[in-house]
Amino acid sequence: MTTEAIVIDLPVTSGWYFGGVRYGLEPLTLPNPEVADDDLPAGREHADYRDVGARILDGDMVAGDESEQEIFWFRWLTGHQVSFVIWRLMAGVLRDMDAGRTPPSIGCRELTDYLRGYCAMLLYTSSCPRQVYQSLIRPSMYLQHRCFSGGWAPDYRPVRDVFRGRLPSGTEYLREAADLATAVRLYQEIHEGVAAKLVPDGPSLLRAAASAGRARGIRLQDTRLLGLLYDNYFLTMRAQVSRQDIVAQLARRLVAISQDVASNGLSLVDGQPTVELSSAEVLACAKRLPQINFRVVSHAVGNRLPRLDSLTAQAPLPGEHRGLRAQGG
């Protein structure tokens, strides 16, 4: 696949760039998870990431009359695509730590910021009202496969241990590892809260199919096929694309997400407050979504963006012990 088949132009000026129309969608192209960045073709270097970072931090408002379904469908698909890129970036950090190319303290720091980025995407994708999830999103997954499951995500498997609280070896006594463990606990809290909000009285599609006997005769052993079905649902393709082009696709999505949140806000609960989504840590994560996303893209481009504290001088992110500071919002 050539770069002409991938949308990688960086959104460096005001206005909506993404998907050809407000809240439109774009396919995401990633390498297969087992392909390391060192094995990828060289890509073009971008000189405009400073402007992109500023747009992520301060999304411009976009007027429009899009329906609730259009906005939340955009959030569901695009937020998941960002998550896939974050997982890939985390896997790269783990490989570099294992090979001795990245010191444990720096690796833990990057993993922490990436994990916080995934927490922010969990809140973003699940921000829809329960009715929209039950009437639009859940049925669409069922139509893709009656047992559709997040466990099929190809890019999740290499980083699954981190999300389960198994930190990289040799980091047990590092201060940065304590920050990473705090981020893991935040993820677990948000994950439980999202399930309580969107499916309070019911099981996942996979468990529902099993309990109803609908899973009989369905082959679930072919992980490659299940990964293809999962990618297809989230408009994700696999090809040998460069790291620079991966990051450009990430940046396009994070700018669009900042514009969406600036225009529409981010609602965490629907009806009665969900206890798991009401803690100070979760609310702080939602409030600082632009700053968290800025750090994700900053690490992705090799920390060549300005430090956050040179752009904003506010309180640090919750649980953070480092000198880097972020906007309070």
C-alpha positions as CSV (number, residue, x, y, z in Angstrom):
1,M,0.0,0.0,0.0
2,T,1.4,3.4,-0.9
3,T,1.0,6.6,1.1
4,E,-1.3,7.9,-1.5
5,A,-3.9,5.4,-0.2
6,I,-3.6,6.8,3.3
7,V,-4.8,10.2,4.6
8,I,-1.8,11.6,6.4
9,D,-2.1,15.4,5.8
10,L,-1.6,17.2,9.1
11,P,-4.3,19.6,10.2
12,V,-2.3,22.7,11.0
13,T,-4.9,25.4,10.5
14,S,-8.4,26.0,11.8
15,G,-11.4,24.2,10.4
16,W,-12.5,20.6,10.3
17,Y,-10.1,18.4,8.3
18,F,-11.2,14.9,9.1
19,G,-13.4,12.5,7.1
20,G,-14.4,15.0,4.4
21,V,-17.4,16.2,6.4
22,R,-18.0,17.1,10.0
23,Y,-18.0,13.9,12.1
24,G,-17.1,11.8,9.1
25,L,-14.9,8.7,9.4
26,E,-11.6,7.7,7.9
27,P,-10.0,4.3,7.5
28,L,-7.0,3.6,9.7
29,T,-4.0,1.7,8.2
30,L,-1.6,0.0,10.6
31,P,1.1,-2.7,10.2
32,N,0.4,-6.1,11.7
33,P,1.1,-6.1,15.4
34,E,4.1,-8.4,15.1
35,V,5.9,-6.0,12.8
36,A,8.2,-3.7,14.7
37,D,8.9,-0.1,13.7
38,D,12.4,-1.1,12.7
39,D,11.0,-3.3,10.0
40,L,8.8,-0.6,8.5
41,P,9.7,1.5,5.4
42,A,11.0,5.0,5.9
43,G,8.3,7.7,5.8
44,R,8.4,11.5,5.3
45,E,9.3,13.7,8.2
46,H,6.7,16.2,9.3
47,A,7.7,19.7,10.4
48,D,4.3,20.8,11.6
49,Y,3.8,18.9,14.8
50,R,4.1,21.9,17.0
51,D,1.0,23.4,15.3
52,V,-0.8,20.0,15.6
53,G,0.0,19.9,19.3
54,A,-1.4,23.4,19.8
55,R,-4.6,22.3,18.0
56,I,-4.9,19.2,20.2
57,L,-4.6,21.4,23.3
58,D,-7.0,24.0,22.2
59,G,-9.6,22.5,19.8
60,D,-11.5,25.1,17.8
61,M,-15.3,24.9,17.9
62,V,-17.1,23.7,14.8
63,A,-20.7,24.6,14.2
64,G,-23.1,22.0,12.9
65,D,-26.4,20.4,13.1
66,E,-25.2,16.8,13.3
67,S,-27.5,14.3,15.0
68,E,-26.7,12.6,18.3
69,Q,-26.2,9.4,16.4
70,E,-23.7,10.9,14.0
71,I,-21.6,12.4,16.8
72,F,-21.5,9.3,19.0
73,W,-20.9,6.9,16.1
74,F,-17.9,9.1,15.2
75,R,-16.7,8.9,18.8
76,W,-17.1,5.1,18.9
77,L,-15.2,4.4,15.7
78,T,-12.6,7.1,15.9
79,G,-11.9,6.7,19.6
80,H,-11.3,3.0,19.1
81,Q,-8.9,3.7,16.2
82,V,-6.9,6.0,18.4
83,S,-6.8,3.2,21.0
84,F,-5.3,0.8,18.4
85,V,-2.5,3.3,17.7
86,I,-1.9,3.8,21.4
87,W,-1.6,0.0,22.0
88,R,0.9,-0.2,19.1
89,L,2.9,2.6,20.6
90,M,2.9,0.8,24.0
91,A,4.0,-2.4,22.4
92,G,6.9,-0.6,20.8
93,V,8.0,0.8,24.2
94,L,7.9,-2.7,25.7
95,R,10.1,-4.0,22.9
96,D,12.6,-1.2,23.3
97,M,12.7,-1.8,27.0
98,D,13.2,-5.5,26.6
99,A,16.0,-4.9,24.1
100,G,17.7,-2.3,26.3
101,R,17.2,0.5,23.9
102,T,15.0,2.4,26.3
103,P,15.9,2.8,30.0
104,P,13.3,1.4,32.4
105,S,12.4,4.8,34.0
106,I,11.8,6.4,30.6
107,G,9.9,3.4,29.3
108,C,7.6,3.4,32.4
109,R,7.0,7.1,31.9
110,E,6.0,6.7,28.3
111,L,3.8,3.7,29.1
112,T,2.1,5.7,31.8
113,D,1.2,8.5,29.4
114,Y,0.0,6.1,26.8
115,L,-2.1,4.3,29.3
116,R,-3.7,7.5,30.4
117,G,-4.3,8.2,26.8
118,Y,-6.2,5.0,26.5
119,C,-8.2,5.8,29.7
120,A,-9.2,9.1,28.0
121,M,-10.3,7.2,24.9
122,L,-12.4,4.8,27.0
123,L,-14.2,7.8,28.5
124,Y,-14.6,9.4,25.0
125,T,-15.9,6.3,23.2
126,S,-18.3,5.5,26.1
127,S,-19.7,9.1,26.4
128,C,-22.9,8.2,24.5
129,P,-26.2,7.9,26.4
130,R,-27.1,4.3,27.2
131,Q,-30.0,4.5,24.8
132,V,-27.7,5.3,21.9
133,Y,-25.4,2.4,22.8
134,Q,-28.2,0.0,23.1
135,S,-30.1,1.0,19.9
136,L,-27.1,1.9,17.6
137,I,-23.7,0.6,18.8
138,R,-24.4,-2.7,20.4
139,P,-26.7,-3.9,17.5
140,S,-24.0,-2.9,14.9
141,M,-21.5,-5.1,16.7
142,Y,-24.0,-8.0,16.8
143,L,-24.5,-7.7,13.1
144,Q,-20.8,-8.0,12.5
145,H,-20.6,-11.1,14.6
146,R,-23.0,-12.4,17.2
147,C,-20.1,-13.0,19.6
148,F,-18.3,-9.8,18.9
149,S,-15.7,-9.1,21.6
150,G,-13.0,-6.6,22.4
151,G,-10.7,-9.5,23.1
152,W,-10.4,-9.9,19.4
153,A,-8.5,-6.7,18.9
154,P,-5.1,-7.6,17.3
155,D,-3.2,-4.7,18.7
156,Y,-4.3,-5.4,22.3
157,R,-2.6,-8.8,22.7
158,P,1.0,-7.6,22.9
159,V,0.1,-5.2,25.7
160,R,-2.5,-7.2,27.6
161,D,-0.2,-8.0,30.5
162,V,0.3,-4.3,31.3
163,F,-3.5,-3.7,31.5
164,R,-3.7,-6.7,33.8
165,G,-1.2,-5.0,36.2
166,R,1.9,-7.0,35.2
167,L,4.6,-4.3,34.9
168,P,7.8,-4.8,32.9
169,S,10.5,-6.8,34.7
170,G,13.2,-4.8,36.4
171,T,10.9,-1.8,37.1
172,E,9.4,-2.9,40.5
173,Y,11.2,-0.3,42.6
174,L,11.1,2.6,40.3
175,R,9.1,5.7,41.2
176,E,8.0,5.8,37.5
177,A,6.6,2.2,37.9
178,A,4.4,3.5,40.8
179,D,2.9,6.1,38.4
180,L,2.3,3.3,35.9
181,A,0.6,1.1,38.5
182,T,-1.6,4.1,39.4
183,A,-2.6,4.5,35.7
184,V,-3.4,0.8,35.5
185,R,-5.8,1.1,38.5
186,L,-7.4,4.1,36.8
187,Y,-7.9,2.1,33.7
188,Q,-9.5,-0.7,35.7
189,E,-11.8,1.7,37.4
190,I,-12.9,3.3,34.2
191,H,-13.3,-0.1,32.4
192,E,-15.7,-1.2,35.2
193,G,-17.5,2.1,35.2
194,V,-18.1,2.0,31.4
195,A,-19.6,-1.5,31.7
196,A,-21.8,-0.4,34.5
197,K,-23.0,2.6,32.6
198,L,-23.6,1.0,29.1
199,V,-24.6,-2.5,30.0
200,P,-25.8,-2.3,33.6
201,D,-28.0,-5.4,33.6
202,G,-26.7,-7.6,30.9
203,P,-23.6,-9.6,29.8
204,S,-21.3,-8.9,26.8
205,L,-22.3,-10.1,23.4
206,L,-20.0,-13.1,23.7
207,R,-21.4,-14.1,27.1
208,A,-25.0,-13.4,26.0
209,A,-24.5,-15.7,22.9
210,A,-23.0,-18.4,25.0
211,S,-25.8,-18.3,27.7
212,A,-28.5,-18.4,25.0
213,G,-26.9,-21.2,23.1
214,R,-26.4,-19.1,20.0
215,A,-22.6,-19.7,20.1
216,R,-22.9,-23.4,19.3
217,G,-21.3,-24.2,16.0
218,I,-19.4,-20.9,15.9
219,R,-15.6,-21.3,15.4
220,L,-13.9,-19.0,17.9
221,Q,-10.5,-20.6,17.6
222,D,-9.3,-18.8,14.4
223,T,-7.8,-15.7,16.0
224,R,-6.7,-14.4,12.6
225,L,-10.3,-14.4,11.3
226,L,-11.6,-12.8,14.5
227,G,-9.0,-10.1,14.2
228,L,-10.0,-9.4,10.6
229,L,-13.6,-9.1,11.6
230,Y,-12.7,-6.7,14.4
231,D,-10.5,-4.6,12.2
232,N,-13.2,-4.5,9.5
233,Y,-15.8,-3.2,11.9
234,F,-13.5,-0.4,13.1
235,L,-12.4,0.5,9.5
236,T,-8.9,-0.6,10.1
237,M,-6.6,-2.1,7.4
238,R,-3.2,-3.7,7.6
239,A,-0.2,-2.7,5.5
240,Q,3.5,-1.9,5.7
241,V,3.2,1.8,6.5
242,S,5.9,3.9,8.2
243,R,5.8,5.1,11.8
244,Q,5.6,8.7,10.6
245,D,2.4,7.8,8.7
246,I,1.0,6.0,11.7
247,V,1.6,9.1,13.8
248,A,0.1,11.4,11.2
249,Q,-3.1,9.3,11.3
250,L,-3.1,9.5,15.0
251,A,-2.6,13.3,15.0
252,R,-5.5,13.8,12.5
253,R,-7.8,11.9,14.9
254,L,-6.7,13.7,18.0
255,V,-7.3,17.1,16.5
256,A,-10.8,16.1,15.4
257,I,-11.5,14.7,18.9
258,S,-10.4,18.0,20.5
259,Q,-12.7,19.9,18.1
260,D,-15.6,17.6,19.0
261,V,-15.1,17.9,22.7
262,A,-14.7,21.7,22.5
263,S,-17.9,21.9,20.6
264,N,-20.1,19.4,22.4
265,G,-18.4,18.7,25.7
266,L,-17.8,15.2,27.2
267,S,-20.6,13.6,29.2
268,L,-19.6,10.7,31.4
269,V,-22.8,9.5,32.8
270,D,-26.4,8.9,31.6
271,G,-29.2,9.3,34.1
272,Q,-28.1,8.3,37.6
273,P,-24.4,8.8,38.3
274,T,-22.2,5.8,37.8
275,V,-20.2,5.3,40.9
276,E,-17.1,4.0,39.0
277,L,-17.1,7.1,36.8
278,S,-17.5,9.7,39.6
279,S,-14.2,9.5,41.4
280,A,-11.9,12.6,41.4
281,E,-9.3,10.7,39.4
282,V,-11.8,9.7,36.6
283,L,-13.3,13.2,36.4
284,A,-9.7,14.7,36.3
285,C,-8.9,12.4,33.4
286,A,-12.0,13.6,31.5
287,K,-11.2,17.2,32.3
288,R,-7.7,17.0,31.0
289,L,-8.4,15.0,27.9
290,P,-6.7,17.5,25.6
291,Q,-3.5,17.6,27.7
292,I,-3.4,13.8,27.9
293,N,-3.8,13.5,24.1
294,F,-1.0,16.1,23.7
295,R,1.4,13.8,25.6
296,V,0.4,10.8,23.6
297,V,1.3,12.5,20.3
298,S,4.4,14.1,21.9
299,H,5.8,10.7,22.8
300,A,4.8,9.4,19.4
301,V,7.0,12.0,17.6
302,G,10.0,11.4,19.9
303,N,9.2,14.1,22.4
304,R,10.0,16.8,19.8
305,L,7.0,18.9,20.8
306,P,7.4,21.8,23.3
307,R,7.0,20.7,26.9
308,L,3.5,21.2,28.3
309,D,4.7,23.5,31.0
310,S,6.0,25.8,28.3
311,L,2.5,26.1,26.9
312,T,0.4,25.9,30.0
313,A,1.4,26.3,33.7
314,Q,-1.3,24.5,35.6
315,A,-1.7,21.6,38.1
316,P,-0.2,18.2,37.3
317,L,-2.2,15.3,36.2
318,P,-3.6,13.2,39.0
319,G,-1.2,10.7,40.5
320,E,1.7,12.3,38.8
321,H,5.0,12.9,40.6
322,R,7.1,14.3,37.7
323,G,7.9,18.0,36.9
324,L,5.8,18.0,33.7
325,R,2.6,20.0,34.3
326,A,-0.6,20.2,32.5
327,Q,-3.5,22.6,32.0
328,G,-6.3,22.4,34.6
329,G,-9.0,23.1,32.1
